Amino acid sequence: MRIMAVFAHPDDEIGCMGTLAKHAARGDEVMLVWTTLGELASQFGDAPHAEVTRVRREHGAWVAAQIGAQHHFFDMGDSRMTGGRGEALQLARLYARFRPNAVITWSDDHPHPDHRMTAKIAFDAITLARIPKIVNEVGGGAAMPPAPDLSGDDAIESGEDVRRLDAWREPVRFYQYYAPASPYPEVSVDITDTIDVAGRVMEYYHDFYRWQWTKEQFLEGRAGVGRLTGVRYAERFNLRVSQLPARAYLD
């Protein structure tokens, strides 16, 4: 199984790190993707863009290494995302290379516009990635335009001569961070065995951002979901389907 977690800013992935770690430990392929560098964080002050890029690449590499994942940065502009076709097409091309079976992203109704726009393009990219003429858009078999080298993965970057991508047409299960107003069914994942990894990533960002939000509060949030679902720690998502599949028997 291949899982891609698509978020707007480094630290957004904290809400699913236990789940990603659990899948990676099982042997699944995991890729962490950020659509922006989160360059407006006050911790960067007036640092030049090149320095922000360097720091964020370090952040992405460290977080991905905690679970043995790949990682990839886009540079769509912190708080400047539009949710437009061009952004979705960038992501669709990454789908065509990584070929995810499942995507995890933000909810549709989060107050931050980048979070909503990331969820939108993550969903739109599923359809765009299915159409060969779209993922290879440029025309005439010409090379795709160069892309900035912002990644830590082995995907094609930095203007290599890419002539064709294979469309990705397999079903993609679309998970979103739990939102009370979501019309979609809830799914919870028992992360008791990987809560230490999730806590370690939370502390890493806590030290960088100097949050007042503590590790104890973070753990209590996961424990609260666990109490609702009969385990010690859990993470909760909405699965973007109209109806969960039928089960053979009641639990």
Helices and strands as residue ranges (DSSP letters): E 2-7, G 12-16, H 17-26, E 29-34, G 42-44, H 49-67, E 70-73, H 85-98, E 102-105, H 113-128, H 132-135, E 173-177, E 186-190, G 192-194, H 195-209, H 215-229, E 234-239
